[in-house]
């Protein structure tokens, strides 16, 4: 993937992430990757990366859908990160929303 595509993808995704919210809200979280570049959706939530904070579940799930459409437009149907510049795209494909105060986020 060319560097400018990676930069454009990052800006598109980051541009839609954070929203103002009151209360705990919902977190858009991204799974870690396995050693061979696949999303490790079975990892404990405490190992996932917080990527955006939203006022509610609807806003968060809308953000995931929007970001996944952007990923598809930039890199297509990607399931495995072959190079580090594809990590974010693979993680976004398996993004989830959880309550910002979900105790599993801090559990060991």
VEXRO-425430 format. One line per 8 residues: their letters; for each residue x, y negated, z negated of N, C-alpha, C. Coordinates in pm, whole numbers. Each point is the difference from the previous one (the first is absolute). Layout:
// VEXRO-425430
a) X:Y:Z:X:Y:Z:X:Y:Z; ...
***
This chain:
// VEXRO-425430
xxxxxxxx) 85:117:0:-85:-117:0:89:-123:0; -37:-97:77:83:-120:9:-19:-86:-124; 106:-70:-38:0:-83:-120:-113:-100:0; -29:-62:112:-107:-101:2:-136:64:-25; -20:127:41:-126:68:-28:-13:27:-150; 109:39:-63:-1:24:-144:-32:-130:-73; 63:-108:40:-25:-129:-64:-144:-44:21; -52:19:119:-138:-39:27:-97:85:-81
xxxxxxxx) 25:128:-9:-85:89:-79:1:-41:-146; 117:-28:-53:11:-40:-140:-76:-129:-27; 12:-97:88:-71:-127:-17:-150:18:10; -45:83:93:-144:23:14:-56:66:-125; 68:100:-50:-48:70:-119:7:-90:-121; 112:-63:-22:16:-85:-117:-94:-120:3; -34:-48:116:-88:-115:12:-139:26:-53; -44:124:-4:-135:29:-46:-7:67:-135
xxxxxxxx) 106:-1:-77:2:80:-122:-62:-62:-124; 53:-108:-46:-41:-51:-131:-121:-89:11; -94:21:-89:-120:-81:-7:-18:-44:-145; -61:-118:-18:-30:-47:-134:-104:94:-61; 8:21:-130:-94:89:-65:-14:-35:-147; -110:43:-58:-20:-17:-143:-22:138:-60; 40:19:-122:-10:133:-61:108:90:55; -10:130:-31:106:91:42:7:18:151
xxxxxxxx) -113:-5:70:1:15:145:46:138:44; 39:8:124:46:124:61:139:-21:59; 82:101:-13:134:-2:60:1:85:125; 61:-51:105:31:79:118:136:61:-30; 6:131:-2:125:68:-34:45:89:115; 132:16:10:61:80:106:77:116:-62; -14:119:57:70:115:-55:150:-5:28; 78:69:-81:142:14:35:10:96:119
xxxxxxxx) 115:3:61:24:94:110:77:121:-51; -23:113:65:79:119:-30:138:-19:63; 91:90:-30:135:-8:56:0:7:152; -102:65:58:-4:12:146:-92:-103:66; -41:-105:-76:-69:-113:61:-151:5:7; -63:94:-71:-146:7:-4:-51:-67:-127; -123:-51:5:-61:-60:-118:-25:109:-104; 46:-24:-122:-18:96:-109:-125:-40:-80
xxxxxxxx) -116:34:54:-127:-38:-64:-27:79:-127; 76:102:-25:-14:78:-123:82:-54:-116; 80:-102:25:84:-59:-107:-90:-69:-102; 42:-3:-126:-77:-72:-101:-13:-148:40; -113:-61:-35:-23:-139:37:106:-94:-57; 63:39:-109:106:-83:-58:121:-11:93; 10:89:97:110:-3:97:-36:-76:127; -128:-37:15:-46:-73:118:39:-146:-13
xxxxxxxx) 6:-70:112:40:-140:6:-125:-89:12; -13:-97:-91:-109:-98:12:32:-91:118; -99:-20:87:24:-77:121:-90:-123:11; -110:-2:-73:-90:-115:3:-99:10:-114; -46:-114:-47:-96:-6:-109:-125:-70:52; -115:64:-14:-125:-50:55:-106:-13:-108; -97:-84:26:-107:-26:-96:-91:119:-25; -8:89:94:-87:117:-15:34:108:101
xxxxxxxx) -68:112:-15:25:117:84:-31:-28:147; -107:-73:27:-37:-29:138:109:-79:70; 52:-104:-65:109:-79:60:123:85:24; 31:87:-94:118:85:12:-15:99:115; -114:67:9:-18:97:108:-6:-68:137; -52:-121:4:1:-77:124:143:-32:41; 83:-36:-99:140:-30:28:74:124:51; -28:116:-57:63:123:48:-39:24:145
xxxxxxxx) -128:-9:31:-46:24:137:66:-97:98; 7:-125:-38:62:-101:85:149:28:20; 69:32:-108:144:28:10:26:127:81; -85:101:-14:18:122:77:-23:-24:149; -95:-88:33:-20:-35:141:123:-70:55; 61:-86:-80:122:-70:43:115:98:21; 12:94:-92:104:102:13:-21:80:128; -124:42:24:-29:77:122:34:-80:125
xxxxxxxx) -29:-129:-2:28:-85:116:150:-17:22; 77:-2:-109:144:-23:11:80:127:28; -34:109:-71:83:120:10:-77:125:40; -131:-10:15:-79:115:41:-28:96:-115; -36:120:36:-36:103:-98:127:62:-59; 50:-62:-103:125:44:-62:-31:75:-129; 61:115:-20:-21:79:-121:130:20:-78; 112:-20:66:131:21:-62:91:-117:35
xxxxxxxx) 69:-49:-101:98:-107:22:132:64:42; 36:-23:124:126:55:52:117:-91:-33; -27:-129:-18:101:-99:-35:-59:-90:-108; 85:-65:-81:-51:-84:-110:-99:-109:44; 12:-50:119:-91:-105:45:-143:51:19; -21:131:-3:-134:57:13:-62:35:-135; 74:-18:-109:-50:38:-133:-133:-66:-34; -8:-131:17:-121:-73:-37:-120:48:81
xxxxxxxx) 19:26:127:-109:46:85:-54:134:-49; 89:93:-32:-43:132:-48:-70:-13:-134; 54:-82:-89:-63:-19:-130:-140:-61:15; -14:-99:89:-129:-67:16:-107:95:50; 38:99:77:-96:99:50:-66:77:-115; 66:8:-116:-52:74:-115:-30:-91:-118; -14:-128:24:-27:-96:-107:-132:34:-70; -9:-39:-126:-121:20:-78:-26:-124:-84
xxxxxxxx) -123:-9:-49:-38:-107:-92:-32:63:-136; 50:-62:-105:-31:44:-136:-25:-125:-85; -69:19:-109:-21:-111:-93:136:-44:-51; 18:-131:-9:130:-54:-43:36:44:-141; -98:36:-81:27:45:-136:-8:152:-15; 8:72:109:-5:146:-3:119:52:-81; -25:78:-106:110:49:-84:97:92:74; -41:59:111:90:89:75:116:-77:63
xxxx) -15:-132:12:107:-81:59:122:-7:-91; -19:19:-129:110:-8:-95:33:133:-66; -76:104:32:25:132:-59:129:59:56; 62:86:-79:124:65:47:-31:117:81
***
